[in-house]
Each structure stands twice: as C-alpha cells, then as structure tokens.
Amino acid sequence: MRTRIKRLIGACFIVVFVVCYALIAARVGDGLTAKFPVWALFIYFAIAGLVWVLPVGAVIYWMYRKPRSSERLT
C-alpha cells in the first residue's frame, strides 16, 4: 500500500476513534458521578485519558512503518 494512502487512512481513523472514544468515556464518567466518590472519578478519568494512546500509537506505528521488500512497488 502506498505511503500516502496509509497515512490518509490512519489519520481518518485516528480522528474518528478519538472523537468517539472521548464521547463514550465522558458519557461513562458522567454516569459514574452520582455513584462514586471524587477520588474514584479522578482515577477513572486519569486512566480513560491515557488508554486511547495505545490504539492510536499502534495506528501511527502502522502508518510510518517502512514497507517490507515484498510490499514495495516497483
């Protein structure tokens, strides 16, 4: 796959994923506010604020990985 196409696909995925993830994490956090103390919410939002980095990092790695010799266009 061409590098420009990979980066376009990766960038679109990252934007859609981060927006959806933020909305879902905020909705879950909002539902937890009446049930848990402030310190538990702090831990939830700290973890939820960092977890998105793992899938986005994998996509960025895929976007910038050099093609194998069998994948290179001649």
N, CA, C and O of each residue as an XYZ file, in Angstrom:
296
protein
N       0.853     -1.169      0.000
C       0.000      0.000      0.000
C       0.898      1.230      0.000
O       1.923      1.276      0.680
N       0.495      2.200     -0.761
C       1.291      3.421     -0.854
C       1.284      4.175      0.467
O       0.311      4.132      1.219
N       2.371      4.857      0.730
C       2.546      5.568      1.993
C       1.495      6.659      2.177
O       0.977      6.835      3.280
N       1.179      7.378      1.133
C       0.197      8.457      1.245
C      -1.191      7.911      1.600
O      -1.918      8.512      2.390
N      -1.542      6.788      1.021
C      -2.845      6.175      1.307
C      -2.882      5.671      2.742
O      -3.879      5.849      3.442
N      -1.790      5.039      3.182
C      -1.730      4.558      4.566
C      -1.879      5.705      5.552
O      -2.587      5.576      6.551
N      -1.233      6.801      5.290
C      -1.306      7.949      6.200
C      -2.685      8.594      6.175
O      -3.163      9.066      7.206
N      -3.325      8.621      5.022
C      -4.677      9.165      4.945
C      -5.659      8.286      5.720
O      -6.485      8.794      6.478
N      -5.569      6.988      5.530
C      -6.437      6.050      6.254
C      -6.181      6.151      7.750
O      -7.123      6.207      8.539
N      -4.922      6.173      8.141
C      -4.568      6.270      9.558
C      -5.049      7.566     10.186
O      -5.564      7.554     11.304
N      -4.893      8.677      9.491
C      -5.326      9.964     10.031
C      -6.844     10.006     10.199
O      -7.343     10.498     11.210
N      -7.569      9.496      9.223
C      -9.034      9.456      9.331
C      -9.457      8.564     10.492
O     -10.355      8.921     11.255
N      -8.818      7.409     10.627
C      -9.148      6.505     11.726
C      -8.886      7.167     13.074
O      -9.706      7.066     13.986
N      -7.753      7.840     13.201
C      -7.399      8.471     14.477
C      -8.425      9.540     14.853
O      -8.852      9.610     16.005
N      -8.817     10.360     13.902
C      -9.782     11.419     14.205
C     -11.116     10.824     14.649
O     -11.678     11.241     15.662
N     -11.619      9.855     13.897
C     -12.904      9.236     14.238
C     -12.808      8.498     15.575
O     -13.710      8.600     16.406
N     -11.727      7.764     15.780
C     -11.571      6.995     17.009
C     -11.496      7.902     18.232
O     -12.158      7.638     19.235
N     -10.704      8.959     18.164
C     -10.534      9.839     19.327
C     -11.837     10.559     19.665
O     -12.172     10.705     20.841
N     -12.568     11.006     18.659
C     -13.842     11.676     18.923
C     -14.826     10.703     19.573
O     -15.445     11.033     20.585
N     -14.974      9.512     19.000
C     -15.894      8.518     19.565
C     -15.458      8.095     20.961
O     -16.287      7.978     21.864
N     -14.180      7.868     21.140
C     -13.670      7.446     22.442
C     -13.926      8.521     23.501
O     -14.340      8.211     24.618
N     -13.680      9.773     23.148
C     -13.888     10.860     24.112
C     -15.360     10.970     24.504
O     -15.678     11.167     25.677
N     -16.250     10.844     23.536
C     -17.676     10.920     23.840
C     -18.124      9.763     24.734
O     -18.884      9.960     25.682
N     -17.651      8.567     24.426
C     -18.029      7.398     25.231
C     -17.440      7.489     26.637
O     -18.138      7.229     27.617
N     -16.167      7.856     26.743
C     -15.531      7.959     28.061
C     -16.192      9.038     28.908
O     -16.360      8.862     30.114
N     -16.566     10.149     28.288
C     -17.240     11.213     29.043
C     -18.632     10.775     29.475
O     -19.064     11.089     30.584
N     -19.328     10.063     28.623
C     -20.670      9.577     28.969
C     -20.598      8.582     30.123
O     -21.403      8.651     31.052
N     -19.651      7.666     30.073
C     -19.492      6.702     31.168
C     -19.108      7.440     32.450
O     -19.649      7.150     33.517
N     -18.195      8.376     32.353
C     -17.794      9.151     33.523
C     -18.937      9.955     34.104
O     -19.056     10.087     35.322
N     -19.773     10.488     33.240
C     -20.933     11.243     33.715
C     -21.905     10.332     34.456
O     -22.521     10.746     35.439
N     -22.043      9.106     33.993
C     -22.921      8.157     34.675
C     -22.375      7.710     36.017
O     -23.133      7.261     36.876
N     -21.082      7.826     36.206
C     -20.453      7.394     37.453
C     -20.447      8.470     38.533
O     -20.171      8.170     39.695
N     -20.745      9.707     38.177
C     -20.587     10.807     39.134
C     -21.474     10.670     40.359
O     -21.072     11.081     41.448
N     -22.652     10.113     40.219
C     -23.558     10.004     41.370
C     -23.252      8.774     42.228
O     -23.725      8.683     43.361
N     -22.481      7.845     41.713
C     -22.271      6.571     42.402
C     -20.940      6.453     43.126
O     -20.815      5.658     44.057
N     -19.951      7.223     42.718
C     -18.610      7.051     43.255
C     -18.076      8.361     43.835
O     -18.514      9.442     43.441
N     -17.130      8.264     44.770
C     -16.518      9.485     45.329
C     -15.587     10.152     44.318
O     -15.248      9.582     43.281
N     -15.195     11.354     44.649
C     -14.378     12.159     43.744
C     -13.048     11.488     43.427
O     -12.592     11.543     42.285
N     -12.419     10.857     44.412
C     -11.113     10.233     44.159
C     -11.240      9.084     43.160
O     -10.327      8.870     42.362
N     -12.344      8.341     43.184
C     -12.545      7.260     42.222
C     -12.772      7.820     40.818
O     -12.300      7.248     39.835
N     -13.489      8.930     40.724
C     -13.686      9.572     39.429
C     -12.376     10.101     38.873
O     -12.124     10.027     37.670
N     -11.550     10.631     39.752
C     -10.239     11.103     39.320
C      -9.424      9.958     38.718
O      -8.797     10.123     37.672
N      -9.435      8.819     39.366
C      -8.703      7.650     38.854
C      -9.292      7.200     37.522
O      -8.552      6.891     36.588
N     -10.643      7.162     37.428
C     -11.287      6.756     36.173
C     -10.867      7.680     35.033
O     -10.435      7.213     33.979
N     -10.995      8.986     35.242
C     -10.678      9.919     34.167
C      -9.186      9.939     33.850
O      -8.812     10.188     32.704
N      -8.337      9.687     34.822
C      -6.896      9.596     34.546
C      -6.587      8.396     33.662
O      -5.807      8.493     32.714
N      -7.205      7.267     33.981
C      -6.981      6.062     33.168
C      -7.623      6.221     31.801
O      -7.001      5.923     30.781
N      -8.869      6.690     31.775
C      -9.563      6.872     30.496
C      -8.862      7.906     29.620
O      -8.911      7.820     28.393
N      -8.219      8.869     30.238
C      -7.493      9.876     29.476
C      -6.194      9.391     28.881
O      -5.631     10.049     28.007
N      -5.705      8.245     29.339
C      -4.449      7.708     28.820
C      -4.618      6.460     27.955
O      -3.735      6.143     27.158
N      -5.722      5.758     28.097
C      -5.897      4.479     27.394
C      -5.968      4.658     25.878
O      -5.541      3.769     25.141
N      -6.488      5.766     25.400
C      -6.625      5.966     23.968
C      -5.269      5.992     23.253
O      -5.201      5.798     22.040
N      -4.209      6.228     23.997
C      -2.878      6.321     23.395
C      -2.436      4.973     22.810
O      -1.714      4.947     21.814
N      -2.854      3.869     23.409
C      -2.413      2.552     22.934
C      -2.883      2.249     21.508
O      -2.041      1.948     20.661
N      -4.180      2.312     21.200
C      -4.569      2.030     19.814
C      -4.084      3.095     18.824
O      -3.738      2.773     17.687
N      -4.058      4.336     19.246
C      -3.577      5.383     18.342
C      -2.081      5.206     18.072
O      -1.621      5.432     16.953
N      -1.337      4.810     19.073
C       0.088      4.538     18.872
C       0.321      3.400     17.902
O       1.244      3.452     17.088
N      -0.516      2.363     17.983
C      -0.392      1.243     17.044
C      -0.689      1.692     15.616
O      -0.023      1.256     14.677
N      -1.674      2.551     15.451
C      -2.006      3.050     14.114
C      -0.884      3.936     13.584
O      -0.537      3.855     12.406
N      -0.318      4.774     14.436
C       0.791      5.622     13.993
C       1.995      4.767     13.612
O       2.681      5.060     12.632
N       2.255      3.712     14.381
C       3.343      2.798     14.026
C       3.095      2.188     12.653
O       4.010      2.105     11.834
N       1.850      1.759     12.399
C       1.499      1.172     11.108
C       1.650      2.204      9.986
O       2.118      1.874      8.897
N       1.257      3.445     10.252
C       1.321      4.485      9.226
C       2.754      4.771      8.792
O       3.009      4.986      7.607
N       3.678      4.776      9.723
C       5.049      5.181      9.421
C       6.017      4.021      9.279
O       7.219      4.228      9.110
N       5.500      2.800      9.346
C       6.362      1.636      9.157
C       6.832      1.571      7.707
O       6.060      1.814      6.779
N       8.084      1.247      7.532
C       8.608      1.116      6.179
C       8.072     -0.169      5.567
O       7.955     -1.185      6.251
N       7.748     -0.126      4.285
C       7.214     -1.339      3.658
C       8.276     -2.430      3.560
O       9.463     -2.162      3.375
N       7.805     -3.668      3.690
C       8.722     -4.798      3.519
C       9.121     -4.877      2.055
O       8.490     -4.253      1.202
N      10.159     -5.637      1.759
C      10.628     -5.741      0.382
C       9.557     -6.336     -0.519
O       9.497     -6.002     -1.703
N       8.702     -7.218      0.019
C       7.643     -7.822     -0.797
C       6.473     -6.859     -1.024
O       5.675     -7.063     -1.939
N       6.364     -5.805     -0.191
C       5.269     -4.843     -0.320
C       5.650     -3.634     -1.166
O       4.775     -2.858     -1.550
N       6.913     -3.460     -1.461
C       7.343     -2.281     -2.189
C       6.861     -2.344     -3.637
O       6.868     -3.397     -4.275
N       6.447     -1.188     -4.124
C       6.040     -1.096     -5.513
C       7.271     -0.931     -6.379
O       8.195     -0.202     -6.016
N       7.292     -1.582     -7.489
C       8.459     -1.478     -8.383
C       8.202     -0.525     -9.504
O       9.073     -0.316    -10.349
